[in-house]
């Protein structure tokens, strides 16, 4: 049997509803049956096991979505696709993460963007691995399909795919002279232009060019507190003139992305595919609003307008001097809306929705002192990203039973963003961040068939070499430090060998075994300096002596703690300059799966598989060797302690049983799975360890995770399609294993709702003229999630339901489509993420999702 090229063009047009895949058949049969019965689904071809296969015959829990469905749902970036995938949570990073992605599948994921930590969900574009959370919030440009694989892909996709893998496949050039242009306008001056042209250069060489540009005004207003509260003591920071209360917005976007691809097929055995892409973002700061603020020592007083944080340095100096000369307090007066607000302004009368207002100003105008001389400082309210990449895929059929595949890529990006962490005019914490990254990857595979398809398999190797730098201005008045972080360097390499073999003794039964060996190496080098470029040292003898505290306070000086006046600026960071910590390790992963094709329409499978996420070191030691050591357990020392610490890889073993069923002449499809995860060495981020500030990744223990998933697609009558999904997960920490870090065992991992469900209904009606009128509604629900390890009440996002609708008209020639879309149709006020920083900053912030929006689009195909 001759191998099919791993080409998108070889798969059929996928049906409008793709929550679950279809029955296997060849293209001719699929087309014939589609003509006979218009309410049937078509073939969905995936490459999850390194070769083209019908998704209904692939023994993996997979959700697939095609380009038409992405357009119908109005999904323009990868974070939106998760709404219809069971047990999958994809969220944009909050303001402290820049342009990136938070990804969790089946309770396994990663929040931190820093290169010292690896993602736990693998992301791939045309089989090229994207190794960082930054650069993962991808614009969906000219895609053929998205495949979301749930459960560890340790042998098929490698390290950092222990939760699952998300694979994006671009539309391949066909050389058919086709093209399209779509223009869209909507709420918040949302303007979007998308286009594609497919050109045949020769008989066997085709080129496809595609691009998108979109912009949108911000939906959270930054409002000057001093101007809107003239009776307060808060000084105004607005220089735009009297009565001009708002001077910036957050949440506005300006994105341009493009791609050019070439496909050359000189013979029926050789296929060469190369592509290049770029992505540029020049956007506002990520929207952040204040939800609560006050005295963290007394939860009842947290929302009392007479109660506040000290808002002063160690010597009592004001972070923000008021117009009366006294320190401006931090309390509920800066919370614009909600039950914990005591804001006295009538923002609605000024034309603002208080729920979408922030009193941020990104400014630290604190009076400089001997210990904190690097003022004033203004963080930039921006989110910027610029990246590009090239890749190549060579597929050669050596014989009818042996295929060689080589994939290579180079990718690089720079990401910049600013942060006002407190979302108030008081300068508690401000940061500017920059990430620079480049990665080279190469993968080779040999696909083979033996004994008349009795045995099928793949062997191969993978190599990844990446370099990353992280630089930041970190101005933390609440901690008494203001410094330059970096450029911290994180070079790392990954090498792997893998193999998978399927034995099919009959048409009914097959068994697959896979194995992968991975070797990792990572080196993190720390650089901490003062904003003027000098390096903290012990002033007494003009140098830093390892093991001797640098702060004068630790030497007995009568100062107000190590951050009081009289200490060397940033002395707690002494020793954190040009020192390195690293991680090396290797790992074997394996997978065994057996499946039974009970009938042509029913597949049952059972599998056991493993996966891991790489280990590393703490990238944010706010206190270095000069701060001394903690007590033996590292959690009871009353004073700051050295936060340098490494962590081991996460590991998981998953047991899964599933089924894939097509019924009623393929008018009904049910796909389901139940799973059990044995989750070990879980890496979670601690916010107190024991000192603050602290953002320290640690192996916190073990957990047992049980879950179930069901996807359904139905075509009850011609023109009507219904799709839906529901999932449940039960996450249980082992109490004894997590007690050492202060967890009770009743918590669940972040961004993991117990229940999720979604549905979509679409009706296509052909008019007598031959024109097509389509109407679609999508809805999705997630139950309560927590965004923080300890599941505090302030890190809770309550469950919510979102709905969206679209009506479209397509002319009889299928050249023009006009569509009206409404998202968040019920105007739900919800949050993509919340940040509980009550233990450090004394407040809670959140990233609100977009309110109800509409858009009108016109598309021309040619």
MARDO-719879 format. One record per residue (C-alpha): x, y, z; residue in one letter. Coordinates in steps of 0.001 Angstrom, whole numbers, plus 524288, in hexadecimal, padded with zeros to 5 digits. Each point is the difference from the previous one (the first is absolute). Layout:
REM MARDO-719879
XYZA/...
***
This chain:
REM MARDO-719879
800008000080000X/805DB80CF67FBD6X/8011380A5E80A88X/7F7F080C487FED3X/8078380CA580119X/7FDA58071080CC2X/7F91B80AA07F875X/7F434807B080423X/7FB808004E7F1F3X/7FDDE7F15B8004FX/7F590800FA80A83X/7F219802F27FC15X/7F8A880C3F80342X/7FC797FDB880E24X/7F1F8800F780449X/7FADB80BEF806BDX/7FF107F95280D2CX/80CD37FA5E80490X/7FEE27FD3A80E68X/801A77F1AA7FC77X/805947F9527F3F0X/7FA007F76C7F582X/7FFAE7F22E7FACEX/80BB27FB877F7E9X/7FE807FEAD7F173X/8077F804377F40EX/7FDBB80D247F9ADX/7F7D17FB0E7F4A3X/7F6D67F89C808F4X/7FEE880BA080902X/7FC69809027F4DFX/7F6107F6607FABEX/7F9577FE5C80D13X/8003780EA78024FX/7F875801C57F369X/7F6527F58C8040BX/7FD6F805A580D5EX/8031580E34802C6X/7FE6E7FEBC80EBDX/80BAA7F6C68014CX/80D86803B680474X/80C237FE747F7A1X/80D2C7F9E48028CX/80934806B480985X/80E267FC9B7FDA2X/809C98022380B0CX/80E667FD31801DBX/800727FDBC80EAFX/807867F33C7FE18X/8096F805687F5ADX/7F7E87FBAE7F450X/7F31F8039E7F9E3X/7F4DA7F8998065AX/7F17F80141801F0X/7FDCA8062680D35X/7F5AA7F5E98034DX/80A5A7F5647FED9X/80A158075780836X/7FFF97FAFE80E1EX/8026D80D5580639X/7F664809C3805BEX/8007280AD37F5C5X/7F7AD80BD87FD06X/80190805497F231X/7FB5A80D217FAD0X/80122804887F1F2X/8014980D7D7F9FDX/7F18F801467FCDDX/7FC457FD2380E0CX/80A258099E80537X/7F9E180A867F77EX/7F2127FC58803E0X/80394800DB80E69X/8079980CA37FE31X/80C677FA1280599X/80C32807937FC4DX/80A357FB2C809B0X/803317F2C5805C5X/7FB108036D80DB7X/7F1FB800877FAFFX/7FFFE7F2327FA59X/7FFCB7F97C80D60X/7F1EF803FF80296X/7FB0C7F4527F81BX/80A5F7F6258045FX/7FD557F7F880C52X/8094C8019380B83X/807FF80A627F8EBX/8029A80DC08052FX/80762809D07F7ABX/800E780E0B804CEX/807AC80C007FC03X/80A7A80396809C4X/7FC4F80AD48099DX/8074F80CD980040X/80BC27F9FF806CFX/801B57F6027F4FEX/7FFC08081F7F3A5X/7FC397FA497F2EEX/7FEF37F1AA80352X/7F7657F4A2803A2X/7FBCE7F8C680C45X/7FD0F7F1FB7FC15X/7FA377F4EA8083DX/7FAE37F2DB7FB54X/7FA3C7F63580995X/8054E807A280B96X/80DE1800B47FACAX/805DC80CD37FB8BX/808AE80B9F80253X/7FDAA80E5780358X/80D938062080077X/805C1805457F34FX/80E277FFB1804D7X/809927F7A57F83FX/8045A7F93080C6CX/7F3197F8A07FFB0X/7FAF17F7857F512X/7F1EF7FF877FB67X/7F8367F3CB80321X/7F7CE8005C7F3A6X/807617FE8A7F33BX/7FCBA809967F531X/8036D7FCFC7F1D9X/7FE75807547F32FX/801687F7217F419X/806F27F61A808C6X/809B780A3E804DEX/800AA800BE80ECEX/7FDDF80D7580648X/808057FED980C8EX/7FB4D80BBB80805X/7F31D8053780553X/803BD80D3A7FA85X/7FDE77FF5D7F143X/7F5607F5D38025EX/7F469809497FF0EX/7FFE17FDFA7F16AX/7F7F88075D7F61CX/7F8447F6157F821X/804978035B7F247X/7FB1A7F7AD7F4A3X/7FEB97F34B8077FX/7FB287F3197FABAX/7FCF67FA5B80D5EX/803447FF9B80E6FX/801EF7F3198072DX/7FF617FFC780EE8X/805767F3388055AX/7FC8B7FD5B80E2CX/8084D7F7DB80919X/80ED17FE3080039X/8066C7FF897F2A2X/80D277FC1F80592X/803AA7F6D77F4ECX/7F93C806BA7F49EX/802AA80E3B80352X/80AB37FF1580A3CX/80316807C780C39X/7F71780AC3804EFX/7F3F77F9467FA6DX/7FBFC7F8C480C4AX/7F2E3806F280039X/7FDF97FEE67F173X/80397806A27F348X/7F9F980A777F762X/803607FEE27F1ABX/7FD3380A707F5E2X/800B47FC737F19CX/800CD80A8A7F5B0X/7F8D77FF427F327X/809767FA957F5DAX/801E4806197F295X/7F7C27F9B47F555X/803638088C7F46AX/7F1C58012F7FC16X/7FFB780ED07FEA8X/7F67A8018780B3DX/7FFBC80B4380976X/7F7CD80764809C1X/7FEFB80D1C806B6X/7F7F5802B780C2AX/7FDBC80D5580624X/7F9A98014980D51X/7FBCD80B598089DX/7FA217FFB580D8EX/7FF968048F80E03X/80B1D8083480578X/80392803D17F20EX/8040C7F2257FD6CX/805657FF867F223X/805087F34F7FA3AX/804E77FC817F26EX/803617F2037FC49X/804727FB667F2BBX/8059D7F4597F8D5X/804E97FD177F247X/803B87F27B7FAF5X/80855800847F3BFX/805097F54B7F71FX/80DE2803A67FC1CX/802A07F3D47F7DEX/7F9657F2F67FDFBX/805E77FACF80C95X/8030F80C53807D7X/7F599807DB8072AX/8008780BDD808CBX/7F63F804A880A1CX/8008380D9980602X/7F74B803D280B61X/7FF2B80ADA809DBX/7F7CE806E180A1FX/7FFCE80D73805E0X/7F6E1803D180AF0X/7FE9E80AE5809D3X/7F6BD802DD80B2EX/7FE9880AFB809D5X/801EC7FCD880E48X/7F45B7FC6180863X/805858035B80D72X/8020480E9180266X/80B748051A807DCX/7FA1680B4B8078CX/8072480A7E807B1X/7FBCE7FE8980E28X/8044280DA180401X/7F7A1806757F592X/7F3F67F7AD80250X/80139801B180ECEX/8037180E6B801BEX/7FD127FF6980E92X/809F47F52D8024DX/80E57801B48036BX/804517F7D77F450X/807F6808677F6A3X/7FC4C8001B7F1AFX/809407F9D17F640X/7F896804B47F419X/8065680A717F784X/7F52E8006C7F5DBX/7F86680B378056DX/7F4C0802DC808FCX/7F4B47F6797FF15X/807537F61E7F7B7X/7FED07F4E9809B1X/8044F7F4947F787X/80D507FFCF7F9A5X/8026F7F1D97FC1FX/7F8D77F33A7FDE0X/8036E7F1D48024CX/7FC1F7F48F7F778X/80193806CA7F2E8X/806967F7997F5B5X/80778802307F382X/8049D7F3697F990X/805D27FCF57F2B1X/803757F2177FC00X/803927F9A57F32BX/804A17F3667F9EDX/805987FB7F7F316X/800E37F18F7FC93X/805727F8467F49FX/7FD097F1D77FCC1X/807BC7F8B37F5ACX/7FC937F24D7FB82X/8093B7FC907F4DDX/7FC427F18C80072X/7F55D7F7EE80634X/809E77FBC180A4CX/805FC80D0380413X/7F94380B66806A6X/8070A80C3A804CBX/7F8B1809FA8083FX/8064780C838050EX/7F9D880BBD80686X/8035980CA3806C1X/7F77E807E48092CX/8006580C3C80831X/7F7C3805EA80AC5X/8008380DE18053CX/7F7E68059180B18X/7FFEB80E1C80490X/7F5358003080A22X/7FBAE8066280C9BX/8034B7FA3F80D20X/7F8007F40180347X/7F3A6804BA806F9X/800737FF4680ED5X/7F63380500809F3X/800BE800A480ECEX/7F64D7F726806F5X/803BA801CB80E4EX/809F18074B80840X/80289802DE80E40X/806187FB2B80C95X/8045C7F20A7FD86X/801A17FD6B80E83X/7F15180074801F2X/7F75A7FA4E7F582X/7F4308073080560X/8073580CD37FE6EX/804877FCF27F24FX/7F4A5807E07FAA3X/7FED880A5480A9CX/802E180DB47FA9EX/80640803BB80CF3X/8094F7F46C7FF1AX/80BAF7FF367F70DX/80D4F7FA8F7FD54X/80B178080E805B0X/803E3804DF7F240X/80D108045880588X/80E017FB617FF7BX/807407FA4680BAAX/802CF80D9D80532X/7F20B804C37FE99X/8020F8078C7F373X/7F43D800957F701X/7FF9F7F8377F379X/7F6B880A827FB0AX/7FFCD80CD4807AEX/7F266805EC8003FX/7FCD780E337FD77X/7FF438019A80EC4X/80DB47FA79801BDX/7FB5C7F31F805EFX/801947F2947F9A5X/7F4CC7FC507F700X/7FA3F7F3688057FX/7FCBA7F3D57F81AX/7F2307FBA0802BCX/7F2B97FDE97F9EFX/7FF2C80E027FB03X/807D07FB8E7F41AX/7F69E7F4D47FD0BX/7F6FF805B07F585X/7F51C7F5D880083X/7FAEC7F41A80727X/7FC3D7FC7080DC4X/80D61803BA80553X/8000380DB17FA42X/7FEBD80C88807DEX/80300808C77F46AX/7F8F580CF980184X/800568042D7F1B3X/7F4277FEA17F73BX/807807FA417F4AAX/7F3B17FCF77F861X/7FCA380E737FF4BX/80D6A802527FA0CX/7FD4B7F61E7F54FX/807207F44B805C1X/7FB837F26C803A6X/806377FE7480D9AX/802097F1747FDB2X/809828035D7F522X/807A480AEF806AAX/80D9E7FFD2805C2X/806EC80A8D807CCX/80D4B7FAD97FBAAX/80A14809DE7FBA8X/80C507F79B7FE7FX/8078180ABF8071DX/809057FFCF80BCAX/8022F80E26803F4X/8048C7FCB380DC2X/8099A8097D80600X/80D727F9B37FE5FX/8079F7FBF180C20X/80DC97FB36802B0X/7FAF17F20080015X/7F6DF801EB7F44BX/8064480A5F7F771X/7FB287FB7B7F2AFX/7F399808187FF1CX/7F79E8045D7F930X/7FCF47F4897F71FX/7F53E7FE037F600X/7FC947F26E7FAC8X/7FAD17FFB27F215X/7F1A27FBF07FE7EX/802C17F7697F439X/7FF557F2217FAECX/8092C7FE167F483X/8045E7F3FA7F8BDX/807EC7FDDE7F3B5X/803A27F28A7FB36X/8027E7F82E7F3DEX/803A67F24D7FBFBX/8032F7F7227F4ABX/7FDCF7F16E7FEB7X/8019F7F52B7F629X/7FA287F27D7FE7DX/805717F60B7F683X/7F83F7F3787FE13X/8056C7F5527F752X/7F9FF7F2BE7FD49X/80C0C7F77D7FF0BX/7F75D7F4887FC6DX/7F1877FD57800CCX/8026D7FB5380DF6X/80A8D8093F804D0X/7FEC380EA980187X/80A2C809ED80468X/7FBEC80CEF80653X/8091680B2480403X/7FB2E80C4E806DCX/8088980B9A8036FX/7FD2980D8E8053EX/8058080C9780551X/7F7BB8097980802X/802F180C9480734X/7F86080A9E80700X/800C580BC7808F2X/7F4FB802A280988X/7FE8580C6B80829X/7F59E803F7809B4X/7FDBB8093480B53X/7F91B7FD7380CB9X/7F996807D780AC7X/7FE207F476808FEX/7F7C48071280A24X/7F680806DF7F692X/8000A80C2E808A7X/806AA80D527FF2DX/8083C7FC1780BC8X/80CFB7FA587FB09X/7FFDC7F2D3806D4X/805CE7F8087F4C9X/80374803CE7F205X/807877F8277F5F0X/804D48007C7F20CX/8031A7F2CE7F9DBX/806EF7FB197F3E7X/801D27F2337FAEAX/809387FC817F4E7X/7FFD97F2347FACEX/804C87F7C07F4CCX/7FEBD7F1817FD9DX/804FB7F6267F616X/7F96C7F2CF7FEA5X/8019C7F4187F770X/7F8857F33F7FF3EX/801817F40F7F74FX/7F6A27F48C7FED3X/7FF547F32C7F8C9X/7F22E7FAFD7FE20X/7FF387F1CF7FC0EX/7F6937F4F27FD01X/803527F19880050X/7F9647F32C7FCD7X/7F4C8805747F804X/7FC6380A4480A55X/800E67F65280B45X/809F88092580621X/8006F80EC37FEE3X/8091C808F680735X/808DF80BBA8011AX/80DBD8020380531X/806A580D24800E8X/807CC80A3580718X/7FDDD80DDF804B9X/8093280B3980370X/7FCD980D55805D7X/809A980AD680322X/7FA8E80C77805D2X/8058F80C72805D7X/7F7F78095A80815X/8029480CC68070CX/7F70C806C1809A8X/8023280E28803F7X/7F75280832808DAX/7FFA280C5780810X/7FA0F7FB2B80CBAX/7FB6380B0D808CEX/7FA197F9FE80C44X/7FE1B80A8380A41X/7F8757F68480895X/80C4E7F7B3800F1X/8098F80B658008AX/8074D7FBF37F3C1X/8010B806547F290X/809387F93A7F6A0X/8033F7FAFE7F27BX/7FD167F19F7FE0DX/809257FA607F5DBX/802667FE357F568X/7FE867F271805E8X/804277F5E87F5F6X/7F9F97F27F7FEA7X/8065E7F7C67F56CX/7FA907F2447FF57X/8004F7F4057F75DX/7F7487F4367FE61X/803907F37B7F8E2X/7F6C57F4A27FE07X/7FEB87F2E47F941X/7F2B07F9DB7FE44X/7F8E17F4AB7F9F0X/7F2307FAFF7FEF9X/7FAF77F3487FA14X/7F2277FB6A7FD47X/7FD197F1A87FDFBX/7F3117FD1F7F957X/7FDE37F13C7FFC5X/7F20E801CF7FB2BX/7F6FE80A977FB37X/7F9847FFDC80D59X/80B508011280984X/80CE980745800B3X/809F78033B80A86X/809A180B398000FX/80C3B801E2807FCX/8089180C0F80073X/80C358046280706X/807C680C988009FX/80D01803898063DX/8023C80E71802FFX/80C0B806EE804FAX/7FEDB80E0B8050DX/809E180A2E803E1X/7FD0980DCF804AFX/808AD80A92805E8X/7FA7D80C378066AX/8091680B77802D1X/7FB8C80AD580929X/8034880E5E7FE99X/7FA97809B3809E8X/8048180E127FFB2X/7FB9E80D94803DBX/7F86D808227F60AX/80C278085B7FDF6X/807C87F3F57FBFFX/807BF7FE3F80C79X/800247F30E8072DX/7FBD37FEF880E4CX/80B7F7FDB280921X/8036F8016780E75X/8036980E4380191X/808387FD8780C35X/80B647FA267F880X/7FBCA803117F20DX/7FE2A7F1E77FC18X/7F7347F457801DDX/8058C7F4EC80816X/7F8887F33D7FDA5X/7F8DF7FBC280C30X/800AC80D5A8068AX/7F35F807FF80019X/800CF80C027F783X/7F55D807FB8069BX/804F1808BD80AD6X/7F4117FBEB807F3X/8050B7F1F2800A9X/80CFC805368052AX/7F977806D280B65X/7FDC680D897FA70X/7F47F807128067DX/7F7A78008A7F3B5X/7F19B7FD687FDF3X/802407F2697FAC1X/807E77FC2A7F3ECX/7F851809777F76FX/800D980BA680927X/8080D80C397FD9EX/80E287FD3980343X/800B27F35F7F845X/806657FECD7F2CEX/7F570800D47F556X/7FAF47F2717FC4BX/809777F9B780972X/7F71B7F41980140X/803AF7FC8D7F1FDX/80E8E7FF90802C3X/805FD7F3B67FA79X/7F60A7FE857F513X/808DA8048A7F50EX/806187F7187F5DFX/7FD1C7F3AA807A0X/7F9B27F4327F9BAX/7F77E7F4B5803A2X/7FBEF7F5287F6E0X/7F8B77F38B7FD88X/8040A7F3987F907X/7F8087F3BC7FEA0X/7FB617F51D7F765X/7F36D7F8817FF67X/7F9627F43C7F9D2X/7F1A3801147FC5FX/7F7457F5667FA94X/7F2557FD897FAE2X/7F7E67F3B77FDFBX/7F2A18003F7F9A6X/7F6EB7F5727FB3FX/7F405802737F7CDX/7F4C37F7DA7FB0BX/7F868803AF7F3BBX/7F37A7F99180483X/7F902803E47F378X/803148091F7F4DFX/7F9D880AC780827X/8047A7FCCB80DD8X/80DB2800B6805C5X/803E87FCE480DFCX/80DA08028C80549X/807A87FF3E80CA8X/80D498061D80261X/80A938026680A06X/8098380B057FD5BX/80A148086A806F5X/8054180DBB7FE7FX/8085D80A1C806BDX/802D780E7B800DFX/80E1D8044180171X/805E18043780CEFX/806EF80CD48026AX/8038D80A8D809B7X/7F92D80B7A80678X/8012C80B6B7F675X/7FBE480A6C809E1X/808347FF7D80C4DX/7FC7F80D4E805A0X/809727FD2780B19X/80D417FA237FD31X/80AE47F9DC807F7X/8017980C87807D7X/7F2C67FDC780652X/804787F3C580712X/7F99A7F2AA800B4X/7F26A7FBE780434X/7FD3B7F60480A8AX/801807F1C67FC2FX/7F2917FED97F9E2X/8017480CF47F901X/7F2DE8051C8047DX/800E2804B380E08X/80AE1809F58001FX/7FADF80D6A803F4X/80986807997F779X/802E58002E7F171X/8081D7F48C7FBCCX/8079E7FBCD7F41FX/7F6327FC567F566X/8095C7F8ED7F6E7X/7FA137F2947FE31X/7FE857F5C17F553X/7F4977F6F07FD3EX/7FE767F2A87F9B1X/7F7F87FC247F40BX/7F1727FD91800F4X/7FBC57F2477FC7CX/7F30C7F9DC7FC81X/7FA747F2AD7FCBDX/7F27E7FFBD7F9CCX/7F6AB7F49A7FEB7X/7F5438026E7F609X/7F4787F8BA7FA1FX/7F864805D07F4BFX/7F68E7FDB47F4F0X/7FCB88060F7F2CCX/7F2B07FD1F7FA41X/7F90E803E17F376X/7F1A37FC6E7FF60X/7F39A8023E7F820X/807227FFCC7F30BX/80A1F809798054EX/7F5CF809FD8040CX/803C17FE3E80E5DX/80D7D7FF3E805BDX/804297FD8880E14X/80E1E8005D804B3X/803447FE0E80E45X/80AF17FCDA8096EX/802637FDDC80E72X/80D888017B805C6X/807FD7FEDD80C62X/80CA0807BD80204X/80A9F7FC3F8098CX/8066380D6580130X/80D628011E806A3X/8097E80B05803BAX/7F60B80A677FC95X/8064380D437FD79X/7F80F80B6080531X/8035280E1E802C4X/800B28047580E1EX/7FD4D80E1B803A6X/806367FF3980D85X/80BFD7F7A5802CBX/7FF6F804AF80AF9X/8040780DF47FD17X/7F9E28095C7F655X/801448034F7F518X/800A97F2257FB0AX/7FC5A7F93C7F34DX/806D77F324801D1X/7FD127F3917F84EX/8008A7F3DE8086CX/7FCDC7F18F7FF3EX/7F47B8002F80952X/7FB817F1E68000FX/7F7907F5C07F987X/7F2047FEFA7FB43X/7F6187F66E7FAB7X/7F7A5805817F51CX/7F3D47F99A7FA8EX/7F7D0805167F4E6X/7F6567FD6C7F52AX/7FD6B8064F7F2CBX/7F5397FED47F5F3X/7FE9F806707F2B1X/7F4207FF2B7F744X/7FC8E803F07F22CX/7F2797FE4F7FA44X/7F999802FE7F2F3X/7F1927FD81802F5X/7FAC7805D77F34EX/805D1805B37F3B8X/8067B80CFC802ADX/7FFD97FEDD80ED8X/80C327FC8A807BAX/801C87FEFE80EA4X/80CDB7FE318071AX/8030F7FF6C80E52X/809BD7FBC980A2EX/800077FDC880EA1X/80B147FCCA80942X/8023C7FD5B80E65X/80C827FF68807DBX/802B07FC1D80E11X/80D59804ED8047DX/804D77FA8C80D0CX/80D0B803678061FX/806587F623808F4X/7FE7B8070580D09X/80CE07FBBC805FAX/8080B803727F3FFX/7FB4780E297FF5FX/7FF79802E980E93X/80E1C8049980014X/7FCD980BD97F7ADX/7F3DA803B580791X/7F57F7F9BD7F78BX/7F50A7F86780671X/7FDDB7F69E7F4A6X/7F25E8052E7FD31X/805228095B7F5AEX/7FFEC7FDB17F160X/80A01804207F618X/7FE1C80D877F9CEX/7F76E8025F7F417X/7F90C7F2F78013EX/7F119800A080097X/7F90C7F40C80550X/7F5AD800CF7F552X/80023805987F251X/7F5F07FEBB7F558X/7FD608062A7F2E0X/7F6A27FF0A7F4BBX/7FE14805877F27CX/7F41A8003B7F725X/800A6803A37F1A8X/7F5808005A7F5A4X/802EC801EE7F189X/7F476803187F738X/80131800AC7F14EX/7F73A80A377F9FEX/7F9067FE147F30CX/80A44808A47F989X/80AB67F6B680431X/8051A8095980A60X/802FC7FA7A80D79X/7FB22805A980CCBX/806F37FB0680C26X/7FD5B8023D80E64X/808627FAF680B24X/80034800E780ED5X/80B377FB7B808C2X/7FFF37FF2880EBBX/809E77FB61809F0X/8006C7FEC980EB8X/80AEC7FDF7809B9X/7FE557FDDE80E84X/8081D806B680A72X/80EB3800A07FE42X/80B21804EA80866X/80B8B807497FA52X/8092A7FDF380B81X/806337F4218064BX/7F9C5801A080D62X/7F231801E27FA9EX/7FD9780C318080BX/7F28E806067FEFDX/8061D80BAE7F92CX/8058E7F7597F537X/7F2A57FA547FCFBX/7F907802767F320X/7F1E97FBBE80131X/7F9E17F7DF7F552X/7FA27807047F469X/7F9577FDB87F2F4X/8037A806FD7F358X/7F8128000B7F38EX/8024D804C67F23CX/7F7B5800847F3B1X/80281801CF7F178X/7F7268020C7F44DX/805DC7FF207F260X/7FB4B8017E7F205X/807657F9D77F49AX/7FC62803697F210X/7FC277F55F7F60DX/80D75800227F9B0X/806957FD9980D3AX/808B080BD27FDC0X/7FABE8099280A0BX/7FCB87FE0F80E5EX/7FAA680A6080908X/7FF9E7FC6980E78X/7FB8E8068280C8BX/805A57FAA680C9CX/7FD548030980E5AX/809287FAE780A85X/7FCFC7FF4380E85X/7F207801F57FBC2X/7FAC98004D80DF9X/80A3980A35803FFX/805B77F76880AABX/809C1806D5808F6X/80AB07F60280215X/80EA37FF01801F3X/80A5F7F9307F801X/808CE7FFE880BEDX/80135805E980D94X/80C288026C80834X/7FF937FE6C80EBAX/80B608080D80524X/7FA15802E380D47X/80BC97FA4C8071BX/80968809237F8F5X/7F90080BBD7FA39X/7F39D7FF6180815X/7F6CE7FFA57F481X/7F94F7F7CA7F592X/7FFC9803077F16CX/7F9127F9CB7F483X/8001C7FFA67F128X/7F1FB801DD7FB6DX/7FB9C7F9B47F376X/7FA0E807ED7F513X/7F1EA8044F801ECX/7F5E27FD8B7F56FX/80582803537F29CX/7FB1F7FF6B7F205X/806A77FF827F2CFX/7FBD5800667F1C7X/8087F7F9677F5C7X/800237FF357F13AX/807D77F55D7F937X/8030A7FE7B7F199X/805477F31D7FAC5X/805FF7FE6F7F2ABX/
***
